[in-house]
């Protein structure tokens, strides 16, 4: 297990949302051909499919405000990260979101193996 | 990767919250000595430490209402699960929560390797 899991996870979260909010096409380098994303229940696999989804999201301005970041080590040296925060898009009111990542290392770089995103919207 | 990841994750979630809400001491069998839980930012390790925390939570009645469950396979045959839902305790108003699990199989039983829980409470 990676003893640096907490700082790796928190640095990643900081980098990820800054890049997402500034120019989300820059996130392409964080995904690999076998990366998986589940975005609002839709399953995507590969950096190409994930980026196609992210860049097509229909807003111009976006800001992620992180509320909490919790990290745990995985058995294979990776890092499990759960984020709770608020998403502000264009001039809409903020929405809560929850996002979970599994980060792995290919020997020289960290990449996203798993990514699950949900707006926190309850029907009751 | 386990091709049954989606049904395994969803059956687990159904079982877990039913057991939690009926008699949470029954959850002990789902954790192992090396299981990790991060509960509202507090890190716990071992079934014993986790159960001590869960049974000491200061409410009599509890109900988890699940809004969404998203599952992905892990590289070692396990299942990554992200849950968004609402927690109703005693006569308090419901609170949103987010919980992420990593489930592993010891050859005959599924157990929780990772568990991260947060109430969804934003300061802004």
gemmi code that builds the backbone of each chain (N, CA, C; Angstrom):
import gemmi

chains = {
    "A": [
        ("UNK", (0.845, -1.205, 0.000), (0.000, 0.000, 0.000), (0.879, 1.253, 0.000)),
        ("UNK", (0.386, 2.279, -0.619), (1.177, 3.501, -0.746), (0.997, 4.388, 0.489)),
        ("UNK", (2.083, 4.624, 1.271), (1.945, 5.418, 2.500), (1.598, 6.887, 2.234)),
        ("UNK", (1.804, 7.336, 0.988), (1.516, 8.729, 0.627), (0.087, 8.912, 0.098)),
        ("UNK", (-0.771, 7.930, 0.343), (-2.092, 7.936, -0.308), (-2.866, 9.229, -0.072)),
        ("UNK", (-2.765, 9.786, 1.126), (-3.590, 10.952, 1.438), (-3.129, 12.189, 0.663)),
        ("UNK", (-1.825, 12.430, 0.632), (-1.348, 13.616, -0.092), (-1.492, 13.430, -1.601)),
        ("UNK", (-1.298, 12.201, -2.088), (-1.482, 11.946, -3.529), (-2.935, 12.227, -3.919)),
        ("UNK", (-3.863, 11.732, -3.126), (-5.286, 11.921, -3.444), (-5.685, 13.389, -3.399)),
        ("UNK", (-5.220, 14.097, -2.388), (-5.618, 15.503, -2.251), (-4.975, 16.384, -3.322)),
        ("UNK", (-3.719, 16.116, -3.659), (-3.072, 16.869, -4.746), (-3.770, 16.606, -6.077)),
        ("UNK", (-4.150, 15.349, -6.279), (-4.868, 15.020, -7.510), (-6.174, 15.806, -7.609)),
        ("UNK", (-6.947, 15.811, -6.526), (-8.256, 16.489, -6.532), (-8.081, 17.971, -6.850)),
        ("UNK", (-7.088, 18.581, -6.237), (-6.813, 19.989, -6.477), (-6.504, 20.226, -7.963)),
        ("UNK", (-5.617, 19.392, -8.507), (-5.229, 19.525, -9.917), (-6.415, 19.270, -10.847)),
        ("UNK", (-7.151, 18.215, -10.549), (-8.223, 17.777, -11.454), (-9.294, 18.851, -11.645)),
        ("UNK", (-9.774, 19.414, -10.528), (-10.868, 20.385, -10.667), (-10.373, 21.734, -11.197)),
        ("UNK", (-9.140, 22.102, -10.874), (-8.601, 23.331, -11.484), (-8.528, 23.186, -12.995)),
        ("UNK", (-8.031, 22.027, -13.455), (-7.938, 21.791, -14.900), (-9.340, 21.704, -15.515)),
        ("UNK", (-10.247, 21.009, -14.844), (-11.612, 20.860, -15.358), (-12.247, 22.232, -15.548)),
        ("UNK", (-12.097, 23.085, -14.550), (-12.793, 24.376, -14.574), (-12.133, 25.364, -15.535)),
        ("UNK", (-10.811, 25.212, -15.763), (-10.103, 26.141, -16.646), (-10.237, 25.708, -18.112)),
        ("UNK", (-9.991, 24.431, -18.374), (-10.036, 23.931, -19.755), (-10.085, 22.412, -19.712)),
        ("UNK", (-11.305, 21.876, -19.711), (-11.436, 20.456, -19.398), (-10.836, 19.535, -20.450)),
        ("UNK", (-10.509, 20.030, -21.629), (-9.839, 19.166, -22.615), (-8.442, 18.748, -22.133)),
        ("UNK", (-7.888, 19.500, -21.157), (-6.573, 19.142, -20.597), (-6.595, 17.878, -19.743)),
        ("UNK", (-7.794, 17.396, -19.409), (-7.877, 16.201, -18.564), (-7.539, 14.919, -19.326)),
        ("UNK", (-7.458, 15.002, -20.648), (-7.245, 13.804, -21.474), (-6.044, 12.986, -21.011)),
        ("UNK", (-4.974, 13.662, -20.565), (-3.767, 12.961, -20.148), (-3.922, 12.160, -18.873)),
        ("UNK", (-5.044, 12.349, -18.173), (-5.260, 11.625, -16.911), (-5.987, 10.299, -17.107)),
        ("UNK", (-6.522, 10.073, -18.303), (-7.258, 8.825, -18.564), (-6.442, 7.943, -19.500)),
        ("UNK", (-6.696, 6.631, -19.463), (-5.992, 5.650, -20.295), (-7.014, 4.870, -21.134)),
        ("UNK", (-6.563, 4.044, -22.076), (-7.526, 3.290, -22.905), (-8.462, 2.392, -22.081)),
        ("UNK", (-7.999, 1.929, -20.907), (-8.827, 1.025, -20.094), (-9.535, 1.755, -18.946)),
        ("UNK", (-9.415, 3.086, -18.881), (-10.091, 3.832, -17.807), (-11.608, 3.734, -17.965)),
        ("UNK", (-12.294, 3.730, -16.817), (-13.760, 3.651, -16.829), (-14.341, 4.886, -16.158)),
        ("UNK", (-15.439, 5.380, -16.722), (-16.180, 6.446, -16.053), (-17.665, 6.086, -16.052)),
        ("UNK", (-18.315, 6.330, -14.907), (-19.770, 6.217, -14.847), (-20.278, 7.609, -14.525)),
        ("UNK", (-20.867, 8.255, -15.531), (-21.283, 9.652, -15.418), (-22.801, 9.711, -15.392)),
        ("UNK", (-23.356, 10.054, -14.244), (-24.809, 10.079, -14.083), (-25.435, 8.763, -14.579)),
        ("UNK", (-24.771, 7.653, -14.246), (-25.311, 6.330, -14.577), (-24.920, 5.808, -15.946)),
        ("UNK", (-24.280, 6.619, -16.776), (-23.870, 6.193, -18.119), (-22.432, 5.671, -18.052)),
        ("UNK", (-22.219, 4.430, -18.490), (-20.889, 3.833, -18.420), (-20.084, 4.130, -19.679)),
        ("UNK", (-18.873, 4.608, -19.462), (-17.969, 4.955, -20.557), (-16.644, 4.262, -20.306)),
        ("UNK", (-15.976, 3.810, -21.371), (-14.632, 3.269, -21.205), (-13.722, 3.825, -22.289)),
        ("UNK", (-12.525, 4.165, -21.894), (-11.425, 4.717, -22.709), (-11.352, 6.229, -22.557)),
        ("UNK", (-10.113, 6.718, -22.600), (-9.881, 8.160, -22.509), (-10.684, 8.893, -23.582)),
        ("UNK", (-10.750, 8.314, -24.768), (-11.432, 8.978, -25.884), (-12.927, 9.158, -25.588)),
        ("UNK", (-13.576, 8.079, -25.149), (-15.016, 8.148, -24.870), (-15.294, 9.096, -23.696)),
        ("UNK", (-14.440, 9.040, -22.673), (-14.637, 9.887, -21.490), (-14.466, 11.360, -21.865)),
        ("UNK", (-13.424, 11.664, -22.633), (-13.188, 13.068, -22.998), (-14.287, 13.598, -23.911)),
        ("UNK", (-14.766, 12.734, -24.808), (-15.861, 13.133, -25.696), (-17.072, 13.558, -24.851)),
        ("UNK", (-17.341, 12.795, -23.788), (-18.447, 13.132, -22.894), (-18.169, 14.445, -22.156)),
        ("UNK", (-16.969, 14.556, -21.578), (-16.690, 15.731, -20.735), (-16.708, 17.029, -21.540)),
        ("UNK", (-16.105, 17.002, -22.726), (-16.065, 18.259, -23.488), (-17.424, 18.620, -24.079)),
        ("UNK", (-18.323, 17.629, -24.175), (-19.644, 17.910, -24.755), (-20.658, 18.393, -23.715)),
        ("UNK", (-20.264, 18.457, -22.442), (-21.230, 18.902, -21.421), (-21.660, 20.340, -21.723)),
        ("UNK", (-22.973, 20.587, -21.648), (-23.514, 21.827, -22.207), (-23.469, 23.025, -21.263)),
        ("UNK", (-22.271, 23.401, -20.817), (-22.147, 24.645, -20.074), (-20.880, 25.344, -20.544)),
        ("UNK", (-20.855, 26.663, -20.341), (-19.680, 27.441, -20.739), (-18.760, 27.660, -19.547)),
        ("UNK", (-19.359, 28.097, -18.426), (-18.586, 28.333, -17.207), (-18.857, 27.198, -16.233)),
        ("UNK", (-17.805, 26.742, -15.547), (-18.001, 25.686, -14.552), (-17.015, 25.894, -13.412)),
        ("UNK", (-17.512, 25.663, -12.196), (-16.662, 25.756, -11.013), (-17.018, 24.638, -10.041)),
        ("UNK", (-16.016, 23.828, -9.684), (-16.186, 22.807, -8.646), (-15.684, 23.380, -7.324)),
        ("UNK", (-16.544, 23.388, -6.317), (-16.132, 23.809, -4.973), (-16.123, 22.551, -4.101)),
        ("UNK", (-14.925, 22.164, -3.679), (-14.771, 20.911, -2.942), (-15.120, 21.110, -1.469)),
        ("UNK", (-15.967, 20.257, -0.945), (-16.341, 20.325, 0.480), (-15.478, 19.360, 1.298)),
        ("UNK", (-15.411, 18.096, 0.875), (-14.590, 17.106, 1.591), (-13.880, 16.198, 0.596)),
        ("UNK", (-12.685, 15.741, 0.986), (-11.909, 14.758, 0.216), (-11.459, 13.682, 1.191)),
        ("UNK", (-11.825, 12.443, 0.940), (-11.386, 11.319, 1.781), (-10.635, 10.323, 0.914)),
        ("UNK", (-9.477, 9.871, 1.413), (-8.610, 8.973, 0.632), (-8.301, 7.704, 1.415)),
        ("UNK", (-8.158, 6.613, 0.698), (-7.674, 5.355, 1.284), (-6.722, 4.700, 0.296)),
        ("UNK", (-5.735, 3.934, 0.794), (-4.872, 3.182, -0.109), (-5.619, 1.964, -0.660)),
        ("UNK", (-5.277, 1.562, -1.893), (-5.812, 0.307, -2.437), (-4.740, -0.780, -2.294)),
        ("UNK", (-5.146, -2.028, -2.485), (-4.205, -3.147, -2.278), (-3.055, -3.146, -3.273)),
        ("UNK", (-3.245, -2.538, -4.440), (-2.216, -2.597, -5.483), (-1.427, -1.292, -5.609)),
        ("UNK", (-1.360, -0.509, -4.519), (-0.544, 0.705, -4.539), (-1.250, 1.936, -5.064)),
        ("UNK", (-2.512, 1.810, -5.389), (-3.283, 2.947, -5.878), (-3.939, 3.711, -4.731)),
        ("UNK", (-4.772, 4.676, -5.114), (-5.446, 5.515, -4.129), (-6.937, 5.611, -4.488)),
        ("UNK", (-7.772, 5.380, -3.489), (-9.227, 5.538, -3.620), (-9.593, 6.893, -3.039)),
        ("UNK", (-10.341, 7.688, -3.803), (-10.660, 9.059, -3.397), (-12.165, 9.283, -3.506)),
        ("UNK", (-12.780, 9.789, -2.444), (-14.190, 10.185, -2.528), (-14.292, 11.681, -2.256)),
        ("UNK", (-14.927, 12.387, -3.185), (-15.081, 13.842, -3.082), (-16.564, 14.172, -2.938)),
        ("UNK", (-16.868, 15.088, -2.035), (-18.198, 15.684, -1.965), (-18.014, 17.183, -2.180)),
        ("UNK", (-18.839, 17.775, -3.018), (-18.676, 19.192, -3.297), (-19.897, 19.789, -3.947)),
        ("UNK", (-19.679, 21.006, -4.460), (-20.746, 21.705, -5.159), (-20.268, 22.107, -6.545)),
        ("UNK", (-21.178, 21.993, -7.492), (-20.885, 22.290, -8.880), (-21.697, 23.518, -9.280)),
        ("UNK", (-20.999, 24.533, -9.801), (-21.678, 25.734, -10.257), (-21.441, 25.862, -11.752)),
        ("UNK", (-22.501, 25.831, -12.526), (-22.370, 25.922, -13.979), (-23.147, 27.129, -14.478)),
        ("UNK", (-22.493, 27.890, -15.354), (-23.099, 29.104, -15.914), (-23.746, 29.913, -14.788)),
        ("UNK", (-25.001, 30.301, -14.966), (-25.639, 31.091, -13.921), (-26.664, 30.284, -13.137)),
        ("UNK", (-26.536, 28.959, -13.171), (-27.466, 28.091, -12.443), (-27.148, 28.104, -10.948)),
        ("UNK", (-28.132, 27.765, -10.119), (-27.826, 27.611, -8.687), (-26.883, 26.419, -8.489)),
        ("UNK", (-26.054, 26.414, -7.422), (-25.121, 25.307, -7.217), (-25.840, 23.982, -6.948)),
        ("UNK", (-25.222, 22.887, -7.424), (-25.730, 21.537, -7.157), (-24.681, 20.776, -6.369)),
        ("UNK", (-25.107, 19.991, -5.390), (-24.182, 19.084, -4.732), (-23.755, 17.979, -5.686)),
        ("UNK", (-22.539, 17.501, -5.528), (-22.097, 16.336, -6.313), (-21.251, 15.426, -5.441)),
        ("UNK", (-21.176, 14.173, -5.904), (-20.305, 13.188, -5.275), (-19.509, 12.530, -6.390)),
        ("UNK", (-18.179, 12.405, -6.184), (-17.344, 11.797, -7.221), (-16.300, 10.915, -6.558)),
        ("UNK", (-16.152, 9.711, -7.073), (-15.184, 8.748, -6.546), (-14.187, 8.418, -7.648)),
        ("UNK", (-12.910, 8.404, -7.291), (-11.841, 8.048, -8.233), (-11.018, 6.886, -7.670)),
        ("UNK", (-10.534, 6.031, -8.545), (-9.406, 5.149, -8.210), (-8.243, 5.588, -9.083)),
        ("UNK", (-7.141, 5.970, -8.410), (-5.929, 6.412, -9.105), (-4.909, 5.279, -9.100)),
        ("UNK", (-4.302, 5.030, -10.237), (-3.220, 4.051, -10.322), (-1.995, 4.719, -10.913)),
        ("UNK", (-0.849, 4.059, -10.744), (0.405, 4.611, -11.240), (0.989, 3.655, -12.269)),
        ("UNK", (1.373, 4.184, -13.418), (1.906, 3.327, -14.489), (3.436, 3.216, -14.410)),
        ("UNK", (4.008, 3.657, -13.297), (5.462, 3.587, -13.148), (6.064, 4.975, -13.126)),
        ("UNK", (5.463, 5.903, -13.902), (5.957, 7.278, -13.873), (4.846, 8.303, -13.675)),
        ("UNK", (3.613, 7.942, -13.993), (2.517, 8.909, -13.869), (1.294, 8.299, -13.191)),
        ("UNK", (0.581, 9.154, -12.474), (-0.718, 8.758, -11.933), (-1.779, 8.946, -13.016)),
        ("UNK", (-2.699, 8.005, -13.078), (-3.823, 8.134, -14.012), (-5.088, 7.649, -13.307)),
        ("UNK", (-6.226, 7.985, -13.929), (-7.525, 7.621, -13.362), (-7.962, 6.288, -13.943)),
        ("UNK", (-8.071, 5.277, -13.086), (-8.585, 3.993, -13.557), (-10.109, 3.975, -13.480)),
        ("UNK", (-10.653, 4.467, -12.362), (-12.111, 4.492, -12.156), (-12.559, 5.893, -11.807)),
        ("UNK", (-13.708, 6.286, -12.334), (-14.273, 7.616, -12.096), (-15.793, 7.459, -12.073)),
        ("UNK", (-16.413, 7.821, -10.954), (-17.880, 7.747, -10.837), (-18.384, 9.107, -10.392)),
        ("UNK", (-19.314, 9.673, -11.144), (-19.816, 11.022, -10.860), (-21.338, 11.014, -10.763)),
        ("UNK", (-21.843, 11.680, -9.723), (-23.293, 11.877, -9.575), (-23.571, 13.244, -8.995)),
        ("UNK", (-24.510, 13.946, -9.584), (-25.118, 15.072, -8.885), (-25.932, 14.504, -7.728)),
        ("UNK", (-25.939, 15.216, -6.610), (-26.713, 14.757, -5.452), (-28.094, 15.396, -5.543)),
        ("UNK", (-29.017, 14.659, -6.143), (-30.386, 15.142, -6.328), (-31.312, 14.042, -5.828)),
        ("UNK", (-32.099, 14.337, -4.809), (-33.011, 13.352, -4.232), (-34.431, 13.665, -4.666)),
        ("UNK", (-35.179, 12.618, -4.939), (-36.549, 12.833, -5.408), (-37.515, 13.047, -4.244)),
        ("UNK", (-37.094, 12.661, -3.043), (-37.999, 12.844, -1.881), (-37.356, 13.760, -0.841)),
    ],
    "B": [
        ("UNK", (-11.450, -9.214, -14.297), (-12.545, -8.411, -13.745), (-13.811, -9.257, -13.645)),
        ("UNK", (-14.594, -8.960, -12.660), (-15.795, -9.748, -12.407), (-16.957, -9.235, -13.266)),
        ("UNK", (-17.452, -10.070, -14.198), (-18.523, -9.599, -15.096), (-19.838, -9.351, -14.367)),
        ("UNK", (-19.971, -9.893, -13.153), (-21.206, -9.713, -12.377), (-21.144, -8.478, -11.476)),
        ("UNK", (-20.190, -7.583, -11.720), (-19.947, -6.491, -10.777), (-21.197, -5.683, -10.436)),
        ("UNK", (-22.049, -5.461, -11.421), (-23.197, -4.589, -11.193), (-24.219, -5.246, -10.254)),
        ("UNK", (-24.524, -6.513, -10.492), (-25.512, -7.178, -9.628), (-24.922, -7.443, -8.243)),
        ("UNK", (-23.638, -7.755, -8.169), (-22.992, -7.963, -6.860), (-23.065, -6.670, -6.038)),
        ("UNK", (-22.723, -5.544, -6.665), (-22.741, -4.272, -5.956), (-24.138, -3.895, -5.493)),
        ("UNK", (-25.112, -4.066, -6.364), (-26.476, -3.650, -6.006), (-27.092, -4.560, -4.945)),
        ("UNK", (-26.819, -5.871, -5.027), (-27.309, -6.779, -3.982), (-26.653, -6.459, -2.638)),
        ("UNK", (-25.372, -6.150, -2.690), (-24.671, -5.788, -1.457), (-25.312, -4.557, -0.815)),
        ("UNK", (-25.553, -3.523, -1.605), (-26.111, -2.271, -1.073), (-27.472, -2.520, -0.428)),
        ("UNK", (-28.287, -3.326, -1.101), (-29.608, -3.662, -0.578), (-29.470, -4.357, 0.785)),
        ("UNK", (-28.578, -5.348, 0.831), (-28.362, -6.106, 2.066), (-27.789, -5.216, 3.172)),
        ("UNK", (-26.804, -4.418, 2.814), (-26.070, -3.627, 3.813), (-27.000, -2.661, 4.557)),
        ("UNK", (-27.788, -1.897, 3.810), (-28.616, -0.884, 4.483), (-29.805, -1.507, 5.206)),
        ("UNK", (-30.331, -2.622, 4.694), (-31.393, -3.316, 5.435), (-30.862, -3.797, 6.777)),
        ("UNK", (-29.656, -4.380, 6.759), (-29.057, -4.864, 8.009), (-28.725, -3.689, 8.925)),
        ("UNK", (-28.152, -2.622, 8.353), (-27.791, -1.442, 9.155), (-29.033, -0.901, 9.861)),
        ("UNK", (-30.118, -0.766, 9.128), (-31.307, -0.115, 9.673), (-32.046, -1.016, 10.660)),
        ("UNK", (-31.940, -2.343, 10.480), (-32.648, -3.271, 11.371), (-31.843, -3.535, 12.642)),
        ("UNK", (-30.546, -3.816, 12.486), (-29.703, -4.158, 13.641), (-28.253, -4.078, 13.207)),
        ("UNK", (-27.646, -2.909, 13.373), (-26.355, -2.694, 12.747), (-25.224, -3.546, 13.307)),
        ("UNK", (-25.431, -4.182, 14.456), (-24.384, -5.090, 14.953), (-24.209, -6.296, 14.033)),
        ("UNK", (-25.226, -6.579, 13.190), (-25.120, -7.688, 12.226), (-24.121, -7.422, 11.111)),
        ("UNK", (-23.665, -6.188, 10.978), (-22.727, -5.866, 9.892), (-21.318, -6.389, 10.175)),
        ("UNK", (-21.060, -6.835, 11.395), (-19.706, -7.257, 11.784), (-19.125, -8.285, 10.811)),
        ("UNK", (-19.962, -9.188, 10.316), (-19.494, -10.238, 9.412), (-19.040, -9.743, 8.057)),
        ("UNK", (-19.317, -8.476, 7.752), (-18.939, -7.926, 6.439), (-17.560, -7.284, 6.454)),
        ("UNK", (-16.989, -7.071, 7.631), (-15.666, -6.435, 7.736), (-14.627, -7.476, 8.157)),
        ("UNK", (-13.364, -7.205, 7.857), (-12.252, -8.104, 8.166), (-11.207, -7.332, 8.982)),
        ("UNK", (-10.192, -8.030, 9.515), (-9.190, -7.317, 10.327), (-8.475, -6.194, 9.571)),
        ("UNK", (-8.360, -6.320, 8.226), (-7.650, -5.308, 7.447), (-8.606, -4.322, 6.767)),
        ("UNK", (-9.905, -4.413, 7.045), (-10.858, -3.478, 6.428), (-10.630, -2.061, 6.952)),
        ("UNK", (-10.865, -1.092, 6.055), (-10.695, 0.320, 6.414), (-12.021, 1.052, 6.278)),
        ("UNK", (-12.268, 1.956, 7.228), (-13.421, 2.846, 7.094), (-12.969, 4.271, 7.377)),
        ("UNK", (-13.453, 5.208, 6.558), (-13.265, 6.628, 6.841), (-14.657, 7.195, 7.053)),
        ("UNK", (-14.973, 7.486, 8.320), (-16.320, 7.907, 8.694), (-16.281, 9.374, 9.084)),
        ("UNK", (-16.856, 10.228, 8.259), (-16.831, 11.672, 8.508), (-15.401, 12.145, 8.774)),
        ("UNK", (-14.467, 11.590, 7.992), (-13.076, 12.018, 8.070), (-12.239, 11.286, 9.107)),
        ("UNK", (-12.851, 10.448, 9.922), (-12.116, 9.686, 10.939), (-11.734, 8.325, 10.361)),
        ("UNK", (-10.430, 8.010, 10.382), (-9.959, 6.754, 9.806), (-9.967, 5.639, 10.850)),
        ("UNK", (-10.559, 4.521, 10.465), (-10.669, 3.354, 11.339), (-10.166, 2.143, 10.569)),
        ("UNK", (-9.505, 1.220, 11.279), (-9.125, -0.024, 10.618), (-9.435, -1.199, 11.527)),
        ("UNK", (-9.955, -2.238, 10.952), (-10.346, -3.529, 11.550), (-11.852, -3.559, 11.781)),
        ("UNK", (-12.395, -4.760, 11.655), (-13.825, -4.967, 11.890), (-14.201, -4.479, 13.289)),
        ("UNK", (-13.323, -4.748, 14.242), (-13.630, -4.399, 15.633), (-13.778, -2.882, 15.812)),
        ("UNK", (-12.808, -2.125, 15.284), (-12.856, -0.661, 15.412), (-14.048, -0.078, 14.655)),
        ("UNK", (-14.312, -0.631, 13.490), (-15.427, -0.129, 12.671), (-16.765, -0.395, 13.361)),
        ("UNK", (-16.926, -1.613, 13.880), (-18.195, -1.942, 14.528), (-18.397, -1.137, 15.812)),
        ("UNK", (-17.304, -0.911, 16.523), (-17.385, -0.103, 17.744), (-17.935, 1.294, 17.403)),
        ("UNK", (-17.445, 1.848, 16.279), (-17.937, 3.146, 15.824), (-19.413, 3.068, 15.426)),
        ("UNK", (-19.744, 2.083, 14.603), (-21.109, 2.029, 14.064), (-22.151, 1.808, 15.164)),
        ("UNK", (-21.860, 0.926, 16.104), (-22.873, 0.664, 17.138), (-22.976, 1.809, 18.143)),
        ("UNK", (-21.928, 2.655, 18.198), (-21.967, 3.770, 19.157), (-22.641, 5.020, 18.591)),
        ("UNK", (-23.050, 4.996, 17.333), (-23.667, 6.199, 16.751), (-24.943, 6.524, 17.532)),
        ("UNK", (-25.123, 7.816, 17.874), (-26.135, 8.168, 18.871), (-27.539, 8.369, 18.318)),
        ("UNK", (-28.072, 7.332, 17.681), (-29.486, 7.408, 17.286), (-30.122, 6.051, 17.564)),
        ("UNK", (-31.438, 6.083, 17.747), (-32.170, 4.832, 18.012), (-32.745, 4.277, 16.714)),
        ("UNK", (-33.420, 5.157, 15.967), (-34.031, 4.736, 14.698), (-33.179, 5.261, 13.560)),
        ("UNK", (-32.984, 4.458, 12.529), (-32.219, 4.909, 11.373), (-32.788, 4.265, 10.105)),
        ("UNK", (-32.846, 5.093, 9.054), (-33.302, 4.576, 7.760), (-32.447, 5.181, 6.648)),
        ("UNK", (-31.840, 4.328, 5.839), (-31.106, 4.769, 4.648), (-32.044, 4.652, 3.453)),
        ("UNK", (-32.254, 5.732, 2.731), (-33.045, 5.699, 1.499), (-32.065, 5.937, 0.340)),
        ("UNK", (-31.880, 4.900, -0.470), (-30.874, 4.958, -1.532), (-31.432, 5.696, -2.745)),
        ("UNK", (-30.689, 6.667, -3.240), (-31.092, 7.402, -4.446), (-30.431, 6.790, -5.686)),
        ("UNK", (-29.112, 6.610, -5.662), (-28.398, 6.018, -6.802), (-27.310, 5.070, -6.299)),
        ("UNK", (-27.052, 4.028, -7.109), (-25.960, 3.080, -6.863), (-25.217, 2.915, -8.181)),
        ("UNK", (-23.916, 3.193, -8.180), (-23.097, 3.010, -9.374), (-21.959, 2.051, -9.046)),
        ("UNK", (-21.728, 1.092, -9.922), (-20.726, 0.047, -9.676), (-19.741, -0.045, -10.828)),
        ("UNK", (-18.501, -0.370, -10.492), (-17.473, -0.666, -11.505), (-16.652, -1.846, -11.011)),
        ("UNK", (-16.120, -2.661, -11.929), (-15.215, -3.736, -11.519), (-13.851, -3.161, -11.142)),
        ("UNK", (-13.156, -3.818, -10.200), (-11.775, -3.443, -9.894), (-10.844, -4.432, -10.598)),
        ("UNK", (-9.559, -4.094, -10.640), (-8.614, -4.945, -11.391), (-8.438, -6.328, -10.761)),
        ("UNK", (-8.696, -6.451, -9.455), (-8.449, -7.728, -8.775), (-9.719, -8.526, -8.521)),
        ("UNK", (-10.762, -8.309, -9.338), (-11.977, -9.110, -9.214), (-12.978, -8.570, -8.214)),
        ("UNK", (-12.685, -7.435, -7.607), (-13.598, -6.825, -6.653), (-14.592, -5.892, -7.330)),
        ("UNK", (-15.356, -5.193, -6.504), (-16.385, -4.274, -7.003), (-16.280, -2.948, -6.254)),
        ("UNK", (-16.243, -1.861, -7.028), (-16.262, -0.497, -6.492), (-17.703, 0.003, -6.565)),
        ("UNK", (-18.214, 0.521, -5.455), (-19.622, 0.931, -5.386), (-19.709, 2.343, -4.821)),
        ("UNK", (-20.417, 3.225, -5.509), (-20.688, 4.560, -4.967), (-22.191, 4.722, -4.778)),
        ("UNK", (-22.583, 5.082, -3.559), (-23.994, 5.244, -3.220), (-24.256, 6.707, -2.877)),
        ("UNK", (-25.350, 7.247, -3.387), (-25.849, 8.543, -2.947), (-27.249, 8.293, -2.394)),
        ("UNK", (-27.535, 8.863, -1.234), (-28.844, 8.613, -0.649), (-29.180, 9.607, 0.437)),
        ("UNK", (-30.227, 9.266, 1.184), (-30.649, 10.101, 2.306), (-30.701, 9.262, 3.574)),
        ("UNK", (-30.288, 9.889, 4.665), (-30.232, 9.218, 5.954), (-31.251, 9.889, 6.870)),
        ("UNK", (-32.123, 9.070, 7.426), (-33.120, 9.608, 8.362), (-32.864, 8.971, 9.726)),
        ("UNK", (-32.552, 9.793, 10.712), (-32.278, 9.270, 12.053), (-33.254, 9.887, 13.042)),
        ("UNK", (-33.827, 9.022, 13.880), (-34.803, 9.436, 14.893), (-35.826, 10.373, 14.243)),
        ("UNK", (-36.070, 11.515, 14.831), (-37.070, 12.410, 14.241), (-36.423, 13.616, 13.564)),
        ("UNK", (-35.143, 13.487, 13.216), (-34.436, 14.577, 12.546), (-34.856, 14.675, 11.074)),
        ("UNK", (-34.674, 15.849, 10.465), (-34.920, 15.946, 9.024), (-33.884, 15.098, 8.269)),
        ("UNK", (-34.220, 14.591, 7.078), (-33.268, 13.746, 6.345), (-32.023, 14.514, 5.924)),
        ("UNK", (-30.890, 13.815, 5.900), (-29.624, 14.366, 5.426), (-29.161, 13.558, 4.211)),
        ("UNK", (-28.637, 14.250, 3.193), (-28.009, 13.534, 2.090), (-26.718, 12.876, 2.561)),
        ("UNK", (-26.381, 11.742, 1.964), (-25.088, 11.133, 2.265), (-24.486, 10.542, 1.002)),
        ("UNK", (-23.168, 10.344, 1.066), (-22.444, 9.681, -0.010), (-21.580, 8.618, 0.639)),
        ("UNK", (-21.594, 7.406, 0.074), (-20.799, 6.314, 0.641), (-20.196, 5.489, -0.488)),
        ("UNK", (-18.910, 5.221, -0.356), (-18.185, 4.434, -1.354), (-17.647, 3.174, -0.688)),
        ("UNK", (-17.826, 2.042, -1.359), (-17.301, 0.770, -0.861), (-16.391, 0.129, -1.910)),
        ("UNK", (-15.360, -0.570, -1.448), (-14.681, -1.549, -2.291), (-14.958, -2.918, -1.684)),
        ("UNK", (-15.577, -3.791, -2.476), (-15.907, -5.151, -2.031), (-14.890, -6.120, -2.609)),
        ("UNK", (-14.404, -7.022, -1.776), (-13.517, -8.076, -2.254), (-14.083, -9.423, -1.842)),
        ("UNK", (-13.573, -10.480, -2.474), (-14.055, -11.831, -2.195), (-12.907, -12.669, -1.667)),
        ("UNK", (-13.150, -13.346, -0.542), (-12.070, -14.138, 0.067), (-12.085, -15.584, -0.420)),
        ("UNK", (-12.847, -15.845, -1.491), (-12.929, -17.205, -2.025), (-14.319, -17.772, -1.827)),
        ("UNK", (-14.949, -17.412, -0.701), (-16.314, -17.892, -0.487), (-17.278, -16.766, -0.110)),
        ("UNK", (-16.773, -15.659, 0.413), (-17.660, -14.580, 0.851), (-17.161, -13.215, 0.385)),
        ("UNK", (-18.124, -12.332, 0.138), (-17.790, -10.942, -0.129), (-17.613, -10.205, 1.190)),
        ("UNK", (-16.637, -9.336, 1.238), (-16.433, -8.513, 2.424), (-16.067, -7.102, 1.976)),
        ("UNK", (-16.138, -6.174, 2.942), (-15.847, -4.763, 2.659), (-14.380, -4.504, 2.954)),
        ("UNK", (-13.628, -4.159, 1.920), (-12.229, -3.784, 2.138), (-12.125, -2.293, 2.451)),
        ("UNK", (-12.850, -1.470, 1.696), (-12.837, -0.011, 1.884), (-14.251, 0.508, 2.064)),
        ("UNK", (-14.396, 1.479, 2.960), (-15.703, 2.073, 3.243), (-15.452, 3.544, 3.569)),
        ("UNK", (-16.057, 4.447, 2.796), (-15.917, 5.882, 3.047), (-17.309, 6.484, 3.133)),
        ("UNK", (-17.593, 7.166, 4.229), (-18.932, 7.723, 4.455), (-18.850, 9.207, 4.762)),
        ("UNK", (-19.703, 9.977, 4.107), (-19.841, 11.411, 4.409), (-21.296, 11.829, 4.310)),
        ("UNK", (-21.750, 12.597, 5.291), (-22.983, 13.348, 5.108), (-22.696, 14.447, 4.091)),
        ("UNK", (-23.659, 14.749, 3.249), (-23.484, 15.807, 2.253), (-23.983, 17.112, 2.863)),
        ("UNK", (-23.051, 17.828, 3.469), (-23.362, 19.094, 4.132), (-22.370, 20.134, 3.622)),
        ("UNK", (-22.872, 21.156, 2.944), (-22.009, 22.190, 2.390), (-22.092, 23.443, 3.244)),
        ("UNK", (-20.948, 24.088, 3.394), (-20.932, 25.274, 4.259), (-21.393, 26.519, 3.505)),
        ("UNK", (-21.397, 26.462, 2.175), (-21.841, 27.631, 1.391), (-23.048, 27.280, 0.545)),
    ],
}
model = gemmi.Model(1)
for chain_id, residues in chains.items():
    chain = gemmi.Chain(chain_id)
    for i, (resn, *xyz) in enumerate(residues, 1):
        res = gemmi.Residue()
        res.name, res.seqid = resn, gemmi.SeqId(i, " ")
        for name, pos in zip(("N", "CA", "C"), xyz):
            atom = gemmi.Atom()
            atom.name, atom.element = name, gemmi.Element(name[0])
            atom.pos, atom.b_iso = gemmi.Position(*pos), 0.0
            res.add_atom(atom)
        chain.add_residue(res)
    model.add_chain(chain)
structure = gemmi.Structure()
structure.add_model(model)
structure.setup_entities()
